[in-house]
Amino acid sequence: MADTETVDQHLAAVIEQVISAIQETKQAVWSASTGERRRELNELKSFLGEQLVALSDAEERINGRAASIRSPTGHAIRNLRTEAGGDFTAFRALVLVELRAVAADARARAGAISGAPEAELLSHVADGLDHRLDVLTADD
C-alpha cells in the first residue's frame, strides 16, 4: 500500500485537474446548442463539484491542505473556445479530450495507490466521469 505522502500527492494532482475540468465544463454549458445538452453538462459540472468536495475532504484528512493546491479562483482559466479557433466541433472535441484525460489520469493514480482507501475515491471519479462523457457522446 502507498504511504500517506504518495496518496496525498495523487489526491492533490487530481484535485487540480477537477478544478480545471469544472471550469472547462462551464464553458461547454455556455456553448451548448440544446436545453438537453445543457442539462447533461450541468449534471456533469455538479458531479465534478461533488467529487471536488470529496477529494478535498480526503486530502485534508491526511496532513491538512497541501500547499501545492491552489484555490479555484487561483487557477488560470483556459479559453478552449479560442484554442479551437471558434469552431464549435473542434471546441467540443477539445473539451471531451480534456475530460477523458482527467478520467484516465484519476484511474491511473488509483492504480498507483491501490490498497489505500483513497484509491476507490479516485476510481469513482474516473468511472463517473467516463459514464457522463459516454452519455454526452451517445448521439455522435
Summary of the structure (lengths in Angstrom):
residues: 140
radius of gyration: 15.4
end to end distance: 40.6
largest distance: 46.4
contacts: 416
relative contact order: 0.19
helix: 79%
strand: 0%
